[in-house]
Amino acid sequence: MDRINELAKMKAAVIFTKSSCCMCHSIQTLFYEMGAGPAVYEIDRDTRGEEMERALQRLGCNPTVPAVFIGGKFVGSAREVLSSHLNGSLKEKLIAAKAIWF
């Protein structure tokens, strides 16, 4: 859990993914299209990936990826991110965290 928290605070926007996950790719693309440059960690390619996946499960991530953090705070998975994008709050969160500027 400490590694997840540490990595989540390293950049304004952080996405934990798996290289074969199509929803992970979609969330990354959404962030790039909004002008954010998130840190992306592919847990299936990390030597401590299984430990990180268990930590994400303890946070309530089900499925474990994509797991999105903005401003060091856990936002949720694809469902929560897409929902907040549709209601406009994702942009507000990214601006507040200084991940994008408008």
C-alpha distances in whole Angstrom, upper triangle without the diagonal:
4,5,5,6,9,10,11,13,15,17,19,18,15,15,13,16,18,21,23,22,25,23,20,24,25,22,22,26,26,24,27,30,29,29,25,24,20,18,17,15,16,13,16,18,15,15,11,12,11,8,7,9,8,5,8,10,8,9,12,13,16,17,13,15,16,13,15,14,17,17,13,13,12,16,16,17,20,22,21,21,25,26,25,27,30,30,30,27,24,27,27,23,23,26,25,22,24,23,27,30,33
4,5,5,6,9,10,11,13,16,18,17,15,16,14,18,19,22,25,24,27,25,22,25,27,24,23,27,27,25,27,30,29,28,25,23,20,17,17,15,17,15,18,18,15,15,12,13,14,10,9,12,12,9,11,14,12,12,15,16,19,20,16,18,18,15,16,14,17,16,12,13,14,17,18,19,23,25,23,23,27,28,26,28,31,31,31,27,25,27,27,23,23,26,24,21,23,23,26,29,33
4,5,5,6,8,10,11,14,16,16,13,14,12,15,17,19,22,21,24,23,20,22,24,22,21,25,25,23,24,28,27,26,23,21,17,14,14,12,14,12,15,15,12,12,9,10,12,9,7,11,11,9,11,14,13,13,16,16,19,19,15,16,16,14,15,13,16,16,12,14,14,17,17,18,21,24,23,22,26,27,26,27,31,31,30,27,25,26,27,23,22,25,24,20,22,21,25,28,31
4,5,5,6,9,10,12,14,13,10,11,9,12,15,18,20,19,22,20,17,20,21,19,18,22,22,20,22,25,24,24,20,18,15,12,12,10,12,10,14,15,12,14,11,10,12,9,6,9,10,7,8,11,11,10,13,12,16,16,12,13,13,10,11,10,13,13,10,11,10,13,14,15,18,20,19,18,22,23,22,24,27,27,26,24,21,23,23,20,19,22,21,18,20,19,22,26,29
4,6,5,6,9,11,13,13,10,12,12,15,18,21,23,22,24,22,19,22,23,20,19,23,23,20,22,26,24,24,20,19,15,13,14,13,15,14,18,18,16,17,14,14,15,13,10,13,13,10,10,13,12,11,14,14,18,18,15,15,15,12,12,9,12,11,7,9,9,13,14,16,19,21,19,19,22,24,22,23,27,27,26,23,20,22,22,18,18,21,19,16,18,18,21,24,28
4,6,6,7,10,12,13,11,13,13,16,19,21,24,23,25,24,20,23,24,21,20,24,24,21,22,26,25,24,20,18,15,12,14,12,15,14,18,18,15,16,14,14,16,14,11,15,15,12,13,16,16,14,18,17,21,21,17,17,17,14,14,11,13,12,9,11,12,16,17,19,21,24,22,21,25,26,24,25,29,29,28,24,22,23,23,20,19,21,20,16,18,17,21,24,28
4,5,5,8,11,10,8,10,9,13,16,18,21,20,22,21,17,19,21,18,17,20,21,18,19,23,22,21,17,15,12,9,10,9,12,12,15,15,13,15,13,13,15,14,11,13,15,12,12,16,16,14,17,16,19,19,16,15,15,12,11,10,11,11,9,11,12,14,16,17,19,22,20,19,22,24,22,23,27,27,26,23,20,21,22,18,17,20,19,15,17,15,19,22,26
4,6,7,8,8,6,8,9,13,16,18,21,20,21,19,16,18,19,16,15,19,18,16,18,21,19,19,15,14,10,9,10,10,13,13,17,17,15,17,15,15,17,15,12,14,15,12,11,15,15,13,15,14,18,18,15,14,13,10,9,6,8,8,5,7,8,11,12,14,17,19,17,16,19,21,19,20,23,24,22,19,17,18,18,15,14,17,16,12,14,13,17,20,23
4,6,7,8,8,11,13,16,20,22,25,23,25,23,19,21,22,19,18,21,20,17,19,22,20,19,15,14,11,10,12,13,16,17,20,20,18,20,18,18,20,18,15,17,19,15,15,18,18,15,18,18,21,22,18,18,17,14,12,8,8,7,4,8,10,13,15,17,20,22,19,18,22,23,20,21,25,25,23,20,18,19,18,15,14,16,14,11,13,12,16,19,22
4,7,8,8,11,13,16,19,21,24,23,24,23,19,21,22,19,17,20,20,17,18,21,20,18,14,12,10,8,11,12,15,16,20,19,17,19,17,18,20,19,16,18,20,17,17,21,21,18,21,20,23,23,20,19,17,15,13,10,10,9,8,11,13,15,18,19,21,24,22,20,23,25,22,23,26,27,24,22,19,19,20,16,15,16,16,12,13,12,16,18,22
4,5,6,10,12,16,19,20,23,22,23,21,18,19,20,16,14,17,17,13,14,18,16,14,11,9,7,6,10,12,15,17,20,20,18,21,20,19,22,21,18,20,22,19,18,21,22,19,21,20,23,23,20,18,16,14,12,9,8,7,8,11,13,14,16,18,19,22,20,17,20,22,20,20,23,24,21,19,16,16,16,14,11,13,13,9,10,8,12,15,18
4,7,10,13,16,20,22,24,22,23,21,18,19,19,15,14,16,15,12,13,16,14,12,9,9,7,8,12,14,17,19,22,22,21,24,22,22,24,23,19,21,23,20,18,22,22,19,21,20,23,23,20,18,16,14,11,8,6,5,7,10,12,12,15,17,18,20,18,15,18,20,17,17,20,21,18,16,13,13,13,10,8,9,9,6,6,5,9,12,15
4,7,10,13,17,18,21,19,19,17,14,15,15,12,10,13,12,9,11,14,12,11,8,7,5,6,9,11,15,16,20,20,19,22,21,19,22,21,17,18,21,18,16,19,20,17,19,17,20,19,17,15,13,11,7,6,5,6,8,9,10,10,12,13,14,17,15,12,15,17,15,14,18,19,17,14,11,12,13,10,7,10,11,8,9,6,9,13,16
4,7,10,13,15,18,16,17,15,12,13,14,11,10,13,13,10,12,15,14,14,10,9,5,5,6,8,11,12,16,16,15,18,17,16,18,18,14,15,18,15,13,17,18,15,17,15,17,17,14,12,10,8,6,5,6,8,8,10,9,10,11,12,13,16,15,12,15,18,16,16,20,21,19,17,13,15,16,13,11,14,14,11,13,10,13,17,20
4,6,10,12,14,12,13,11,8,10,11,8,7,11,12,10,12,15,14,15,11,10,7,6,5,6,9,10,13,14,14,17,16,14,16,16,13,13,16,14,12,15,17,14,15,12,15,14,11,8,6,6,5,6,9,12,11,11,10,10,10,9,10,14,13,11,14,16,15,15,19,20,19,17,14,16,17,14,13,17,17,14,16,13,15,19,22
4,7,10,12,11,13,11,8,11,13,10,10,14,14,13,15,18,18,18,15,14,10,8,6,5,6,7,10,11,11,14,13,10,12,13,9,9,12,11,9,12,14,13,14,11,13,11,8,6,6,5,7,9,12,14,13,13,11,12,11,10,11,15,14,13,16,18,18,18,21,23,22,20,17,19,21,18,17,20,21,18,19,16,19,23,26
4,7,9,7,10,9,6,8,11,10,9,12,14,13,15,18,19,19,16,15,12,10,7,6,5,6,8,10,11,14,13,10,12,14,11,10,13,13,11,13,16,15,15,12,13,11,8,5,5,7,9,12,15,18,16,16,14,14,12,10,11,14,15,14,16,19,19,19,22,24,23,22,19,21,23,20,19,22,23,21,22,19,21,25,27
4,6,5,9,10,7,9,12,12,11,14,16,16,17,20,21,22,19,18,15,13,10,8,5,6,5,8,10,13,13,10,11,14,12,10,14,15,13,14,18,17,17,14,14,11,9,7,8,10,13,15,19,21,20,20,17,18,15,13,13,17,18,17,18,21,22,22,24,27,26,25,22,24,26,24,22,26,27,24,25,22,24,28,30
4,6,8,10,8,8,12,13,12,14,16,17,17,19,21,22,20,18,15,14,10,9,6,8,7,8,11,14,15,12,14,17,15,14,17,18,16,18,21,21,21,17,17,14,13,10,10,13,15,18,21,24,22,23,21,20,19,16,15,19,20,19,20,23,24,23,25,28,28,27,24,25,28,26,24,27,29,26,27,23,25,29,31
4,6,9,8,9,12,13,13,15,17,18,19,21,23,24,22,20,18,17,14,13,9,11,9,11,14,17,17,14,15,18,17,15,18,20,18,18,22,22,21,17,16,14,13,11,11,14,17,20,23,26,25,25,22,22,19,16,15,18,20,19,20,23,24,23,25,28,28,28,25,26,29,27,26,29,31,28,29,25,27,31,33
4,6,5,7,9,10,11,13,15,16,17,19,20,22,20,19,17,16,13,12,10,11,10,13,15,18,18,15,16,18,16,14,17,18,16,17,20,19,18,15,14,11,11,8,8,12,14,18,20,24,23,22,19,18,16,12,11,14,17,16,16,19,21,20,22,25,25,24,21,23,26,24,23,27,28,26,27,23,25,29,30
4,5,5,6,9,10,11,12,15,15,16,19,20,19,19,17,17,14,15,13,14,14,16,18,22,22,18,20,22,19,17,21,22,18,19,23,22,20,17,15,13,13,10,9,13,15,19,21,24,24,23,20,19,16,13,11,14,16,15,14,18,19,18,19,23,23,23,20,22,25,24,22,26,28,26,27,23,24,27,29
4,5,5,6,9,10,10,12,14,15,17,19,17,17,15,16,13,14,13,15,15,17,19,22,22,18,19,21,19,16,19,20,16,17,21,19,18,14,13,11,12,8,7,11,12,16,18,21,21,20,17,15,13,9,7,10,12,11,11,14,16,15,16,19,20,20,17,19,22,20,19,23,25,23,24,21,22,25,27
4,5,5,6,9,10,11,12,14,16,17,15,14,12,13,10,11,10,12,12,14,16,19,19,16,17,19,16,14,18,18,15,16,19,18,17,13,13,11,10,7,5,8,10,13,15,19,19,18,16,14,12,9,8,11,13,11,12,15,16,15,17,20,20,20,16,18,21,19,18,21,23,21,22,18,20,23,25
4,6,5,6,9,10,11,12,14,15,14,14,12,13,10,12,11,14,14,15,17,21,21,18,20,22,19,18,21,21,18,20,23,21,21,17,17,15,14,10,9,12,12,16,17,21,21,21,18,17,15,12,10,14,16,13,13,17,17,16,18,21,21,21,17,19,22,20,18,22,24,22,22,18,19,23,24
4,5,5,6,9,10,10,12,14,14,14,13,15,13,15,14,17,17,19,21,24,24,21,23,24,21,20,23,23,19,21,24,22,21,17,17,15,15,12,9,12,12,16,17,20,21,20,18,16,15,12,9,12,13,11,10,14,15,13,15,18,18,18,15,16,20,19,17,20,22,21,22,18,18,22,23
4,5,5,6,9,10,11,13,11,12,10,12,11,13,13,16,17,18,20,23,23,20,22,23,19,18,21,20,17,19,21,19,18,15,16,14,14,10,8,10,9,12,13,17,17,17,15,12,11,9,7,10,11,8,8,12,12,10,13,16,15,15,12,13,16,15,14,17,19,17,18,15,16,19,20
4,5,5,6,9,10,11,9,9,8,10,8,11,12,15,16,17,18,22,22,19,21,22,19,18,22,21,18,20,23,20,20,17,18,16,15,12,9,11,10,12,13,16,17,17,16,14,14,12,10,14,14,11,12,15,15,13,16,18,17,17,13,14,17,16,14,17,19,17,17,13,14,18,20
4,5,5,6,9,10,10,10,10,13,11,14,15,18,19,20,21,25,25,22,25,26,23,22,25,25,21,24,26,24,24,20,21,19,18,15,12,14,13,15,16,19,20,20,19,17,16,14,12,15,16,12,12,16,15,13,15,18,17,18,14,14,18,17,15,17,20,19,18,15,14,18,19
4,5,5,6,9,9,10,10,14,13,16,17,20,21,22,23,27,27,24,26,27,23,23,26,25,21,23,26,23,22,20,20,19,19,15,12,14,12,14,14,17,19,19,17,15,15,13,11,13,13,10,9,12,12,9,12,14,13,14,11,11,14,14,12,15,18,17,17,13,13,16,17
4,5,5,6,5,7,7,10,11,14,16,19,21,21,22,26,25,23,25,26,22,22,25,23,20,23,25,22,22,19,21,20,19,15,12,13,10,12,11,14,16,16,15,13,14,13,12,14,14,10,11,14,12,10,13,15,13,13,10,10,13,12,9,12,15,13,13,10,10,13,15
4,5,5,5,6,8,11,11,15,17,20,22,22,23,26,26,24,27,28,24,24,27,26,23,26,28,25,25,22,24,22,21,18,15,16,14,15,14,16,18,19,19,17,18,17,15,18,17,14,14,17,16,13,16,18,16,17,13,12,15,15,12,14,17,15,14,11,10,13,15
4,5,7,9,11,15,15,19,20,23,25,25,26,30,30,27,30,31,27,27,30,29,26,28,30,27,27,24,25,24,23,20,17,18,16,17,16,19,21,21,21,18,19,18,16,18,18,14,13,16,15,12,14,17,15,16,13,11,15,15,13,14,18,17,16,12,11,13,14
4,6,9,11,14,15,19,21,24,26,26,27,31,30,28,30,31,27,27,30,28,25,28,29,26,26,24,25,24,23,20,17,18,15,16,14,16,19,19,19,16,18,17,16,17,16,13,13,15,13,10,13,15,12,13,10,8,11,12,9,10,14,14,13,10,8,10,11
4,7,9,13,15,18,21,24,26,26,26,30,30,28,31,31,27,27,30,29,26,29,30,27,28,25,27,26,25,21,19,19,16,16,14,16,18,19,20,18,20,19,18,20,19,15,16,18,16,13,16,18,15,15,12,10,13,13,10,10,14,13,11,8,6,8,10
4,6,10,12,15,18,21,23,23,23,27,26,24,27,27,24,24,27,25,23,26,27,24,25,22,25,24,22,19,16,16,13,13,11,12,15,16,17,15,17,17,16,19,17,14,15,18,15,13,17,18,15,15,11,10,12,11,8,9,12,11,9,6,5,9,11
4,7,9,13,15,18,21,20,20,24,24,22,25,25,22,23,26,24,22,25,26,24,25,22,24,23,21,18,16,16,13,13,12,13,15,17,17,16,18,18,17,20,19,16,17,20,18,16,20,21,19,18,14,13,16,14,11,12,15,12,11,7,8,12,15
4,6,10,12,15,18,17,17,21,20,19,22,22,18,19,22,20,18,21,23,20,21,19,21,20,18,15,13,12,9,9,9,11,12,14,14,14,15,15,15,18,17,14,16,19,17,16,19,21,18,17,13,14,15,13,10,13,15,12,11,8,10,14,17
4,7,10,12,15,15,14,17,17,16,19,19,15,17,20,18,16,20,21,19,21,18,21,20,17,14,12,12,10,10,10,12,12,14,14,15,16,15,16,20,19,16,18,21,19,19,22,24,22,20,16,17,19,16,13,16,17,14,14,11,13,17,20
4,6,9,12,12,12,15,15,13,16,17,13,14,18,17,15,18,20,18,19,16,18,17,14,11,10,10,9,11,12,14,14,15,14,15,15,14,14,18,18,15,17,21,20,19,22,24,23,21,17,18,20,18,15,19,20,16,17,14,16,20,23
4,6,9,8,8,12,11,9,13,13,10,11,15,14,13,16,18,17,18,15,17,16,13,10,10,10,11,12,14,16,14,16,15,16,15,14,15,19,19,17,19,22,22,21,25,26,25,24,20,21,23,20,18,22,22,19,20,17,20,23,26
4,6,6,7,10,11,8,11,13,10,10,14,14,13,15,18,17,18,15,16,14,12,9,10,11,12,14,17,19,18,19,17,18,16,15,15,19,20,18,20,23,23,23,26,28,27,26,22,24,26,23,21,25,25,22,23,20,22,26,29
4,5,5,8,8,4,7,9,7,7,11,11,10,13,15,15,16,14,15,13,10,9,10,11,13,15,18,20,18,18,16,18,16,15,16,20,20,19,21,24,24,24,27,29,29,27,24,26,27,24,23,27,27,24,25,22,25,29,32
4,6,8,9,6,8,11,10,9,12,14,13,15,18,18,19,16,16,14,11,10,12,13,16,18,21,24,22,22,20,21,19,17,18,21,22,21,23,26,27,27,29,31,31,30,26,28,30,27,26,30,30,27,28,25,28,32,34
4,7,9,7,10,12,11,12,15,16,16,18,20,21,22,19,19,17,15,13,14,16,18,19,22,24,22,23,21,23,21,19,20,24,25,23,25,28,28,28,31,33,33,31,28,29,31,28,27,30,31,27,28,25,28,31,34
4,5,5,8,10,9,10,13,14,14,17,19,19,21,18,19,18,15,14,15,15,17,18,21,23,20,22,20,22,21,20,21,25,25,24,26,29,29,29,32,34,33,31,28,29,31,28,26,29,30,26,27,24,27,31,34
4,6,8,9,10,12,14,14,16,18,19,20,22,20,21,20,17,17,18,18,20,21,24,25,22,24,22,25,24,22,24,27,28,27,29,32,32,32,35,37,36,34,31,33,34,31,29,33,33,29,30,28,31,34,38
4,6,5,6,9,10,11,12,15,16,17,19,17,19,18,15,15,17,16,18,19,22,23,20,21,20,22,21,20,23,26,26,25,28,30,30,31,34,35,35,32,29,31,32,29,28,31,31,27,29,27,30,33,37
4,5,5,6,9,10,10,12,14,15,17,15,16,15,11,12,13,13,16,17,21,22,19,20,18,20,19,17,19,22,23,22,25,27,27,28,31,32,32,30,27,29,31,27,26,30,29,26,28,25,28,32,35
4,5,5,6,9,10,11,13,14,16,14,15,14,11,12,15,14,18,19,22,24,21,21,19,21,19,18,20,23,23,23,26,28,28,29,32,33,33,31,29,31,32,29,28,32,32,28,30,28,31,35,38
4,5,5,6,9,10,11,13,15,14,15,15,12,14,16,15,17,18,21,23,19,19,18,20,19,18,21,23,23,24,27,28,28,30,32,33,33,31,28,31,32,28,28,31,30,27,29,27,31,34,37
4,5,5,6,9,10,11,13,11,13,13,9,11,12,11,13,14,18,19,16,16,14,17,15,15,18,20,20,20,23,25,25,26,29,30,30,27,24,27,28,24,24,27,27,23,26,24,27,30,33
4,5,5,6,9,10,11,9,10,10,6,8,11,10,13,15,18,20,17,17,14,16,14,13,16,18,18,19,21,23,24,25,27,29,29,27,24,27,28,25,24,28,27,25,27,25,28,31,34
4,5,5,6,9,10,9,11,11,8,11,14,12,15,16,20,22,19,18,15,17,15,15,18,20,20,21,24,25,25,27,29,30,31,28,26,29,30,26,26,30,29,26,29,27,30,34,36
4,5,5,6,9,9,11,12,9,12,13,11,14,14,17,19,15,14,12,15,14,14,18,19,19,19,23,24,24,25,28,29,29,26,24,27,27,23,24,27,26,23,26,24,28,31,34
4,5,5,7,6,8,9,6,8,10,8,10,11,15,17,14,13,10,12,10,10,14,16,15,16,19,20,20,22,24,25,25,23,21,24,24,21,21,25,24,21,24,22,25,29,31
4,5,5,5,6,8,6,9,12,10,13,14,18,20,17,15,12,14,11,11,15,16,16,17,20,21,21,23,25,26,27,24,23,26,26,23,24,28,27,24,27,25,28,32,34
4,5,7,9,11,9,13,14,12,14,15,18,20,17,15,12,14,13,13,17,18,17,19,22,22,22,25,27,27,28,25,23,27,27,23,25,28,26,24,27,26,29,32,35
4,6,9,11,9,12,13,10,11,12,15,16,13,11,8,11,9,11,15,15,14,16,19,19,19,21,24,24,24,21,20,23,23,20,21,24,23,21,24,23,26,29,31
4,6,9,8,11,12,10,12,13,16,18,16,13,10,11,9,9,13,13,12,15,17,17,18,20,22,22,23,21,20,23,23,20,22,25,24,22,26,24,27,30,32
4,5,5,7,8,7,10,12,15,18,16,13,10,10,7,7,10,11,11,13,15,16,17,19,21,21,22,20,18,22,23,20,20,24,23,22,25,23,25,28,30
3,5,8,9,9,12,15,18,21,19,17,13,13,9,8,10,11,12,14,15,16,18,20,21,22,24,22,20,24,25,22,23,27,26,25,28,25,27,31,33
4,6,8,9,12,15,19,22,20,18,14,14,10,8,9,10,12,14,15,16,18,19,21,23,24,22,20,24,25,22,23,27,27,25,27,25,27,31,32
4,6,6,10,13,16,19,17,16,12,13,10,8,10,12,13,14,16,18,19,20,22,23,24,22,20,23,24,21,22,25,25,23,25,23,25,29,31
3,5,8,12,15,18,17,16,12,12,9,7,8,11,12,12,14,16,17,18,20,22,22,21,18,21,23,20,19,23,24,21,23,20,23,26,29
4,6,10,13,16,15,14,11,11,8,5,6,10,10,10,11,14,15,15,18,20,20,18,15,18,20,17,17,21,21,19,21,18,20,24,26
4,7,10,13,12,11,8,8,6,5,7,10,10,9,12,14,14,15,18,19,19,17,14,17,18,15,15,19,19,17,19,17,19,23,25
4,7,10,9,8,6,6,6,6,8,11,9,8,11,13,12,13,16,17,16,14,11,14,15,12,11,15,15,13,15,13,15,19,21
4,7,6,5,4,5,7,9,12,14,11,10,14,15,13,14,18,18,17,14,11,13,14,10,10,14,13,10,13,11,14,18,20
4,5,5,7,7,10,12,13,15,12,10,14,15,12,13,17,17,15,12,9,11,11,7,7,10,9,7,9,8,11,14,17
4,5,8,9,13,15,17,19,16,14,17,18,15,16,20,19,17,14,12,13,12,8,8,10,8,5,8,8,12,14,17
4,7,9,12,15,17,19,16,15,19,19,17,18,22,21,20,16,14,16,15,11,11,14,12,9,12,11,15,18,21
4,6,9,12,15,16,13,13,17,17,14,16,20,19,18,14,13,15,14,10,11,14,12,10,13,13,16,19,21
4,6,9,12,13,10,11,14,15,13,15,18,18,17,14,12,15,15,11,13,16,14,12,16,15,18,21,23
4,7,10,10,7,7,11,11,9,12,14,14,14,11,9,13,13,9,11,14,13,12,15,14,16,19,21
4,7,7,5,6,10,10,10,12,15,15,15,13,11,15,16,13,14,17,17,16,19,17,19,22,24
4,6,6,6,9,10,11,12,14,16,16,15,13,16,17,15,16,19,19,18,20,18,20,23,25
4,6,5,6,8,10,10,12,14,15,14,12,15,17,15,16,19,20,19,21,18,19,23,24
4,6,5,6,9,10,11,12,14,14,12,16,17,16,17,20,21,20,23,20,21,24,25
4,6,5,6,8,10,11,12,11,9,13,14,13,14,17,18,17,20,18,19,22,23
4,5,5,6,9,10,10,9,7,10,12,11,11,15,16,15,17,15,16,19,20
4,5,5,6,9,10,10,8,11,14,13,13,17,18,18,19,17,17,20,20
4,5,5,6,9,9,8,12,13,13,14,17,18,18,20,19,19,21,21
4,5,5,6,5,5,8,9,9,11,13,14,15,17,16,16,18,18
4,6,5,6,5,7,9,10,10,13,15,15,16,15,14,16,16
4,6,8,8,10,12,13,14,16,17,19,20,18,17,19,18
4,6,8,9,10,12,14,15,16,18,19,18,17,19,18
4,6,6,7,9,11,11,13,15,16,15,14,15,14
4,5,5,6,9,10,10,12,14,14,13,14,14
4,5,5,6,9,10,11,12,11,11,13,13
4,5,5,6,9,10,10,9,8,10,10
4,5,5,6,9,10,10,9,10,10
4,5,5,6,9,9,9,11,12
4,6,5,6,5,6,8,10
4,5,5,6,5,6,7
4,5,8,8,9,11
4,5,8,10,12
4,5,7,10
4,7,10
4,7
4
